[in-house]
Amino acid sequence: MNTLTKSLAAFVTNLRFEDLSASVIDCAKTSIRDVMGCMLGGVPEPAGERIIKHIQALGGKPDATVVGTSVRTAAPLAAFANGTTAHALDFDDTLWTYVGHVSASVWPAVMAVGEPVGTSGAAALAAYVAGVEVTSAVGRLGYPEQVRRGWHGTGTVNTFGSTVAAGYVLRLTPEQMGHALGIAVSHAAGAQVNFGTMTKPLHAGRAARDGVTAAMLAKDGFTSAPEAITAQSGFLDLFGGAECVEERSKEIAENLGKEFSLVSPGLAFKAYAACACTHPALDALLELREEHHLKAEEVKEIICGLTPYAQSQLQFQIPPDGLAGKFSAPYTLAVALLDGTAGLEQFEAERISDSRLQELMRRVHVCDLSEMYSEPNVPLTAAVIRVRRKDGSVLEKFVDRPLGDPAKPLGEDALRGKFEQCATRVLPREKVVGALDALANLPELSTIGELIRRLVP
């Protein structure tokens, strides 16, 4: 193994919960709670219902739980289902180092492997940290080229994080961990063309499943190329790598365990149940709505200035359904102006037929941010909203980073409320309270099963 794979394997196998700082532990607990809520909330979604039906048809040894249900199945299949439901609402966290939803794959992999072997809460948390950091490390080496080529990091890069997280729980040796990472290279996949469909959350589930599979195979002696990430015809060569990969690999390897992406730059937690690229524009419009008591019937036109990246992700002008609406600037802005929010209810299937919503969407127009805002250096999803009212007045607001970004964090009450809103879709109130208690005390749990039992209706 050369420097990168060897360094990643050494970092993961040497990581111990006792060595984690309080800030890393706190960030991990917050992230795990957030994705657990999204996972539970995703169970009754169409994608959730279908993936659960699929894994039930496949059967499998009942080792691991599909949370939010009574279904038990083989560990890779549980990871597949839980990863898919975790991303089904598109309400889960974002890590901008590679532009992906890291927790939706890494934590399901930890649960799926940790439940049957009885891993402790502390070890599960450490495995999650390892998975996030490896995801970030590999992701940074492919960013932004892989995004430009149309790959979805949640499907591609998450596979590596899920692999090492599962491998940590299975106590792989450094050599086995290296082989697991090599196996993961041949599993990585996920295309942006499927945004706005059920296949986007499938990317997260597939990365979780394949990470578990790679770790289990390596545990049993399966081998792979010694350096499949950076070698010719390897992951970065095929999928796209950043400039100066060799130098950046060395720098990243040297900083593993010294700097944690969980803390800096940190994860962004969503305030709205839609693609992260809609959030700055949503913040801007909702602030104007509140400040000026803005009503839909007053609006002649809404002009939304977006970055080229945000426009590439928001593929739908007039979406066919609520799921596609999560990737539509006109839909998200119109529904937010009407309802004052863009939460779970705003994207339910029947909402698309609302005549007021349909009419208002056609008054929303998207343009390049540069046409409305002259500052050249702005965050990836910055947005400007300009509202022309029928009385001739104009309202305008620029938002660089949305609520939920590490620079503008959601408060504890909002995060707890988000978990409760999602979890109560499938769990009774007393179970939700119990789950919150277990999550708050995750490092003290003797086994991860103590948490998982509270996630079954």
C-alpha positions in Angstrom: 0.0 0.0 0.0 1.3 3.5 -0.7 0.9 6.6 1.4 -2.8 7.4 1.1 -4.3 3.9 1.6 -1.8 3.0 4.3 -2.4 6.3 6.1 -6.2 5.9 6.0 -6.0 2.3 7.2 -3.6 3.3 10.0 -5.8 6.3 11.1 -8.9 4.2 11.3 -7.4 1.1 13.1 -5.6 3.3 15.6 -8.5 5.6 16.4 -9.9 5.2 19.9 -13.0 6.9 21.5 -10.9 7.9 24.5 -8.6 10.0 22.2 -11.5 12.0 20.7 -11.9 15.6 22.0 -15.1 16.8 23.6 -15.9 18.9 20.5 -15.5 15.9 18.1 -17.8 13.8 20.4 -20.4 16.6 20.6 -20.4 17.2 16.9 -20.7 13.4 16.2 -23.7 13.1 18.6 -25.5 16.0 17.0 -24.9 14.6 13.5 -26.0 11.1 14.5 -29.2 12.4 16.1 -30.0 14.4 13.0 -29.5 11.6 10.6 -31.4 9.2 12.8 -34.4 11.5 12.7 -34.2 11.7 8.9 -33.9 7.9 8.7 -37.1 7.5 10.7 -38.9 10.2 8.8 -37.9 8.6 5.5 -39.5 5.2 6.2 -43.1 6.2 5.0 -41.8 8.0 2.0 -42.4 6.2 -1.4 -38.6 5.4 -1.7 -38.6 4.1 1.9 -41.6 1.9 1.4 -40.2 0.4 -1.8 -36.7 -0.2 -0.5 -38.0 -2.0 2.6 -40.3 -4.1 0.4 -37.3 -4.9 -1.8 -35.1 -6.1 1.1 -37.9 -8.1 2.6 -38.3 -10.0 -0.7 -34.5 -10.7 -0.6 -34.8 -12.2 2.9 -31.5 -12.6 4.6 -30.3 -13.7 8.1 -32.2 -11.5 10.6 -29.1 -9.9 12.2 -29.9 -6.2 11.9 -32.9 -3.9 12.1 -34.5 -1.6 9.6 -35.3 1.2 12.0 -38.8 2.6 12.1 -40.1 -0.9 11.3 -40.0 -4.4 12.8 -38.1 -5.8 9.8 -34.8 -7.6 10.5 -32.5 -8.8 7.8 -28.8 -9.3 6.9 -26.4 -6.5 7.8 -25.7 -5.3 4.2 -29.4 -5.2 3.4 -30.3 -3.3 6.7 -27.6 -0.8 5.7 -29.1 -0.5 2.3 -32.6 0.2 3.6 -31.5 2.5 6.4 -29.2 4.5 4.1 -31.9 5.0 1.6 -34.5 6.1 4.1 -31.9 8.4 5.7 -31.7 10.4 2.5 -35.3 9.9 1.2 -36.5 13.3 2.6 -33.3 15.1 1.4 -33.4 16.6 4.9 -30.1 15.1 6.1 -26.7 16.8 6.6 -24.3 18.1 4.1 -20.4 18.1 4.2 -19.2 20.7 1.8 -15.6 19.4 1.6 -16.8 17.1 -1.2 -20.5 18.2 -1.5 -22.2 15.1 -0.1 -24.5 13.7 2.6 -22.0 11.7 4.6 -24.0 10.6 7.6 -26.8 9.0 5.5 -24.3 6.2 4.5 -21.8 6.1 7.3 -24.1 5.8 10.3 -26.4 3.1 8.7 -23.2 1.0 8.1 -22.2 1.3 11.7 -25.6 0.3 13.0 -25.9 -2.7 10.6 -22.6 -4.2 11.6 -22.6 -3.0 15.2 -26.0 -4.5 16.2 -25.2 -8.2 15.5 -21.7 -8.0 17.1 -22.9 -6.0 20.1 -20.6 -3.0 19.7 -20.7 -0.4 22.4 -22.1 3.1 21.9 -18.7 4.6 22.3 -17.1 2.3 19.7 -20.0 3.0 17.3 -19.5 6.8 17.7 -15.7 6.3 17.0 -16.5 4.2 13.9 -18.8 7.0 12.7 -16.1 9.6 13.2 -13.6 7.4 11.3 -16.1 7.1 8.4 -16.8 10.8 8.2 -13.1 11.7 8.2 -12.2 9.2 5.6 -15.1 10.3 3.4 -13.9 13.9 3.7 -10.3 12.9 3.0 -11.1 11.0 -0.2 -13.7 13.5 -1.2 -11.4 16.4 -1.1 -9.0 14.7 -3.5 -11.9 14.4 -6.0 -13.4 17.8 -5.5 -14.4 19.7 -7.6 -13.7 17.6 -10.7 -16.0 14.8 -9.8 -18.9 17.2 -9.2 -18.2 18.8 -12.6 -18.3 15.4 -14.3 -21.7 14.7 -12.8 -20.8 12.2 -10.1 -22.8 12.3 -6.8 -20.4 12.1 -3.9 -23.0 10.6 -1.7 -22.9 7.5 -3.9 -19.3 7.5 -4.8 -17.2 8.9 -1.9 -19.5 7.7 0.8 -18.6 4.1 -0.1 -15.1 4.6 1.4 -16.5 6.1 4.7 -19.0 3.3 5.1 -16.3 0.8 4.4 -13.9 2.0 7.1 -16.8 2.6 9.6 -18.0 -1.0 9.2 -14.4 -2.2 9.2 -13.7 -0.4 12.5 -16.6 -2.2 14.1 -15.4 -5.5 12.7 -11.9 -4.7 14.0 -10.1 -5.2 10.7 -6.3 -5.1 10.8 -4.6 -2.3 8.8 -3.9 -4.8 6.0 -7.5 -5.9 5.9 -8.7 -2.2 6.0 -6.5 -1.5 3.0 -8.1 -4.3 1.1 -11.5 -3.2 2.1 -10.8 0.3 0.7 -9.6 -1.3 -2.6 -12.8 -3.3 -2.8 -14.8 -0.1 -2.2 -13.3 1.4 -5.3 -15.1 -1.2 -7.5 -18.4 -0.4 -5.7 -18.4 3.4 -6.0 -21.2 4.9 -8.1 -23.9 7.5 -8.3 -24.9 10.0 -11.0 -26.4 13.4 -10.6 -28.8 12.8 -13.4 -31.0 10.9 -10.9 -31.5 13.9 -8.6 -35.2 14.5 -7.9 -36.0 10.8 -8.2 -36.0 7.9 -5.8 -32.7 6.8 -7.1 -30.9 9.8 -5.4 -31.5 8.4 -1.9 -30.7 5.0 -3.2 -27.1 6.3 -3.7 -26.7 6.7 0.0 -28.2 3.3 0.7 -26.1 1.6 -1.9 -22.9 3.2 -0.5 -23.8 2.0 3.0 -24.6 -1.5 1.8 -21.4 -1.8 -0.3 -19.3 -0.4 2.5 -20.6 -3.2 4.8 -20.0 -5.7 2.1 -16.4 -4.6 1.4 -15.5 -4.7 5.1 -17.1 -8.1 5.6 -15.3 -9.5 2.6 -11.9 -8.1 3.7 -12.5 -9.6 7.2 -12.9 -13.0 5.4 -9.6 -12.6 3.5 -10.8 -11.0 0.3 -8.1 -9.0 -1.4 -7.8 -6.0 -3.7 -5.2 -3.9 -5.5 -2.9 -2.4 -2.9 -3.5 1.2 -3.9 -6.8 1.4 -5.8 -7.7 5.0 -4.8 -4.8 6.9 -6.3 -3.3 4.5 -8.8 -3.6 4.6 -12.6 -7.1 3.3 -13.5 -8.0 3.7 -9.9 -10.8 5.7 -8.3 -9.4 9.2 -8.8 -8.0 8.5 -12.2 -11.4 7.2 -13.4 -13.8 9.5 -11.5 -11.7 12.6 -11.5 -9.1 14.0 -9.2 -8.1 17.4 -8.0 -4.9 19.0 -9.2 -1.7 18.0 -7.5 -3.2 14.8 -6.2 0.1 13.4 -4.9 0.9 16.5 -2.9 -2.6 16.9 -1.6 -2.7 13.2 -0.6 0.4 13.6 1.4 -1.0 16.7 3.1 -4.3 15.1 3.9 -2.6 11.9 5.2 -0.4 14.0 7.5 -3.4 15.8 9.0 -5.5 12.7 9.7 -6.4 12.7 13.4 -5.1 16.2 13.9 -7.9 18.0 12.2 -11.5 16.7 12.1 -13.9 17.7 9.3 -16.8 17.1 11.8 -15.5 20.2 13.7 -14.1 22.3 10.9 -15.6 23.1 8.5 -18.3 21.0 10.3 -21.6 19.6 8.9 -24.5 21.7 7.7 -27.8 20.7 9.1 -30.8 21.4 7.0 -33.6 23.8 8.0 -35.6 22.9 4.9 -36.5 19.4 3.5 -35.0 20.2 0.0 -31.8 20.3 -1.9 -29.2 22.4 0.0 -28.8 24.6 -3.1 -32.3 26.0 -2.5 -31.6 27.1 1.1 -30.0 30.5 0.7 -32.8 31.6 -1.7 -35.4 30.2 0.7 -33.8 32.2 3.6 -33.8 35.3 1.6 -37.4 35.0 0.5 -38.7 34.0 3.9 -36.9 37.0 5.5 -38.5 39.3 3.0 -41.9 37.7 3.7 -41.5 38.3 7.4 -40.0 41.8 7.2 -42.6 43.1 4.7 -45.6 40.9 5.5 -45.3 39.7 1.9 -48.2 37.8 0.4 -48.3 35.8 -2.8 -51.1 37.8 -4.3 -48.9 41.0 -4.1 -46.1 39.5 -6.1 -45.7 40.2 -9.8 -42.4 38.4 -10.2 -39.7 36.7 -8.2 -36.2 36.8 -9.7 -33.8 34.3 -8.2 -30.1 34.7 -8.8 -28.2 31.5 -8.4 -24.6 30.3 -8.8 -23.8 28.1 -11.8 -23.3 25.2 -9.4 -26.7 25.7 -7.8 -28.4 25.9 -11.1 -26.8 22.7 -12.2 -28.3 20.9 -9.2 -31.8 22.4 -9.5 -32.9 20.7 -12.6 -36.6 21.3 -12.6 -38.5 24.4 -13.6 -42.0 23.0 -13.2 -41.5 19.7 -11.4 -43.8 16.7 -11.9 -44.1 15.8 -8.2 -43.0 16.9 -4.7 -39.8 14.8 -4.8 -38.7 16.6 -7.9 -39.9 19.8 -6.3 -37.0 19.5 -3.8 -34.7 20.3 -6.8 -36.7 23.2 -8.2 -36.2 26.8 -7.4 -39.6 27.9 -8.6 -41.4 25.1 -6.5 -39.5 25.7 -3.3 -39.8 29.4 -3.4 -43.5 29.4 -4.4 -44.4 26.9 -1.7 -42.4 28.8 0.9 -44.0 32.1 0.1 -47.5 30.5 0.4 -46.8 28.5 3.6 -44.0 30.4 5.3 -41.8 27.3 5.4 -40.4 24.4 3.3 -40.8 21.4 5.6 -42.1 17.9 5.2 -45.7 18.8 4.4 -44.7 21.2 1.6 -43.3 18.3 -0.5 -46.1 15.7 0.0 -47.4 14.2 -3.2 -50.8 15.9 -3.3 -49.3 19.4 -3.0 -48.1 19.6 -6.6 -51.8 19.9 -7.7 -52.4 23.1 -5.7 -53.6 25.6 -8.3 -52.2 28.6 -6.4 -48.8 26.9 -6.2 -48.8 26.1 -9.9 -49.7 29.6 -10.9 -47.1 31.2 -8.5 -44.3 28.9 -9.8 -44.7 30.5 -13.2 -43.9 33.9 -11.7 -40.5 32.7 -10.5 -37.5 33.2 -12.8 -33.9 32.0 -12.3 -30.9 33.9 -13.6 -27.1 33.8 -13.0 -26.2 35.3 -9.6 -23.6 37.5 -11.4 -26.3 39.4 -13.2 -27.7 40.6 -9.8 -24.6 40.6 -7.5 -21.2 41.8 -8.5 -19.0 40.3 -5.8 -17.0 37.5 -7.5 -16.1 35.4 -4.5 -19.2 33.9 -3.0 -20.1 30.6 -1.4 -21.1 27.7 -3.7 -24.9 28.2 -3.1 -25.2 31.9 -2.4 -28.4 33.5 -3.8 -30.2 36.8 -4.4 -33.9 37.2 -4.3 -35.6 40.2 -6.0 -39.4 40.5 -5.6 -41.3 42.8 -7.9 -44.6 43.7 -6.4 -47.7 44.6 -8.3 -47.6 48.1 -6.8 -44.2 48.7 -8.5 -42.1 48.4 -5.4 -39.0 46.1 -5.4 -37.6 44.1 -2.5 -34.2 42.4 -2.6 -32.0 40.3 -0.3 -28.7 38.5 -0.7 -27.8 35.4 1.4 -24.4 34.0 1.3 -24.8 31.0 3.7 -28.1 29.6 4.8 -29.5 28.8 8.3 -28.0 25.5 9.3 -24.6 26.2 7.8 -21.8 25.9 10.4 -21.5 29.7 10.2 -25.2 30.1 11.0 -26.0 27.0 13.1 -29.5 25.8 14.0 -30.1 26.0 17.7 -30.6 23.0 19.9 -34.4 23.5 20.1 -34.6 23.6 16.3 -32.5 20.5 15.9 -34.5 18.6 18.6 -37.7 19.7 17.1 -36.6 18.5 13.7 -35.8 15.1 15.1 -39.2 14.9 16.8 -41.1 16.0 13.6 -39.4 13.3 11.6 -39.5 10.5 14.2 -43.1 10.9 15.0 -44.0 9.9 11.5 -43.3 6.2 12.5 -42.8 6.1 16.3 -45.2 6.8 19.2 -44.3 9.8 21.4 -42.9 7.7 24.2 -40.5 5.9 21.9 -39.3 9.3 20.5 -38.5 10.5 24.0 -36.7 7.3 24.7 -34.7 7.5 21.5 -33.7 11.1 22.3 -32.5 9.9 25.7 -30.5 7.1 24.2 -28.9 9.3 21.6 -27.9 11.9 24.2 -26.2 9.2 26.1 -24.8 7.2 23.2 -21.2 6.9 24.5 -22.5 5.4 27.7 -24.6 2.6 26.1 -23.1 -0.8 26.6 -24.4 -1.9 23.1 -25.7 -0.1 20.1 -28.7 -2.4 20.4 -30.0 -0.4 23.4 -30.5 2.5 21.0 -31.9 0.5 18.1 -34.5 -1.2 20.3 -36.0 2.3 20.9 -36.3 2.9 17.2 -38.8 0.1 16.5 -42.5 0.9 16.7 
